[in-house]
Amino acid sequence: MVGFFYYDLTFLILFTLGVVIFLYKRRSNLKREGIMYLYRTQVGVKFINYIGGKYKKTLKFLGYLAVISGYILMGSMLYLLGQIAYIYIMNPEIVRAIKIPPLIPLIPYLPSIFKIDFLPPFYFTYWIIAIAVIAVFHEFAHGIYAKFYNIKVKTTGFGFLGPFLAAFVEPDEKQMVKKPKLQQITILSAGTFTNLILAIIFFLLLSVFFVLTYAPAGAMFNTYTPGIVNISEISMLDGKKITNSSNTALLDIINKNNLTDDLILGSNGNQINLTKVVVNNQSYFITIDNLKEQLEVIGNQIALYEDLPAINVGLTGIIIEVDGNKIKTHEDLTEVLKNYKPADKINVKTKDNGGILEYNLILGQDPQNSSRAVLGIGVLDQNTRLIGRISESFNFFKKPGTFYEPRFNTNLIIFIYNLIWWLALVNISVALCNMLPVALFDGGRMFMLTIAGITGSEKAGQIVFKIMTYIILGIFLLLMVGWFLAVF
């Protein structure tokens, strides 16, 4: 997919030039409103009027679902915001690892810019398709429900804020504010409800596409077997005797001696650099960076790699064969290893960076079960980050610890899969963010109308809405400050 990056950049340049030329020739329709430029048309108005006027019973039923989902999304977004705030305040090490600021627009190449390894590439092609699908369906839903409640839809069009695009449907605001609050709330929630439905559709499409086009091709591992040890029992670090094994003392030793990962394990040109740690006369391994991260967190224990075969031979890549037995899934690997005992010799083949690696090793003994033979590898859930957990939920159809490959035309399959993945993720993200009870979002006006309806006072609704807006903006400000302090 590296080659596609250049095609994508070319498309970005041509698209930008095309938009500039189009708007220049039709600049009479381009009007500035606030910080945005709006291009108004009548495209789609007839369709909106037709749907909004014809399917009354269906729209009435869906309208109730839209309102309910709107409140659920609003509550969910406030909960997620609270979770993010907690992570940024209580876990600065996670913030340093993510590096991405909490406030940033959805822009092309975002994962590449911030090196977010748990997200697929986000090309401009993906971005423009996602924006078109999300914006058109979202705004047309607003327009259809405006027509459903006999509110005139004046225009449709596109908004431009620098390089960022948006679509809009413009109902008659004077007519809308005169409608009952429930009708206004239904119109406001219709857009996010449509995004939610689209997310579900793309999510289902993603699972079907994956099953049809991908096949299991090996067993993955992302860690060597870890062991939990007491920090106070560490007696040697990188060959240096330890007399004071407190967190601060160990960090001081690492920094003063400029310790590095100078222990080389492995062979065949696939060595790994680690540091040896001795605990109760037993050897463990770890990287200095990982060790420092754990020591910086107040606690009495840390996780170190056990002295087992995989780490000693520098095992890397996707395991595809054990003694001639083909390995397609992690379950295959588990079943094959059941036929061996500790100290048995085996041959393991892995696929790494397009090449095949071969290792001869002697199986180790499971620290928890002396009769069980082990390689010394594991599959660690790395998605402790909120975004990672959300993105991982889109992969429920994958077997844990199993590597998959496209059945045919690798680049095309990966391109389509990632496109559907982003369409699903961005739709649910927009549905959530748009329900935040702050200005500029549909959730803000919906929140204000709700408070006004409960209290019976428009003024009370406006006051509570302003207070909520300031609280949320304050949280975002604190998040940005916390991010800056953690990263810089």
Secondary structure, DSSP 8 states (H G I E B T S, - for coil): -HHHHHHHHHHHHHHHHHHHHHHHHTGGGEEEETTEEEEEE-TTHHHHHHHHHH-HHHHHHHHHHHHHHHHHHHHHHHHHHHHHHHHHHH-HHHHHHH---SS----TTHHHHTT-TTS----HHHHHHHHHHHHHHHHHHHHHHHHHTT--EEEEEEEEETTEEEEEEEE-HHHHHTS-HHHHHHHHHHHHHHHHHHHHHHHHHHHHHHHHHEEEEEE---EE-EEEEEGGGEEEETTEE-S--SHHHHHHHHHHTT----EEE--TT--EEEEEEEETTEEEEE-HHHHHHHHHS--SEEEEEES-HHHHTT--SEEEEETTEE--SHHHHHHHHTT--TT-EEEEEEEETTEEEEEEEE-EEETTEEEEEE-SEE----TTSHHHHHHHGGGTTS-TTEEEEESS-HHHHHHHHHHHHHHHHHHHHHHHHTTSSSTTSHHHHHHHHHHHHHHT-HHHHHHHHHHHHHHHHHHHHHHHHHHHHHH-
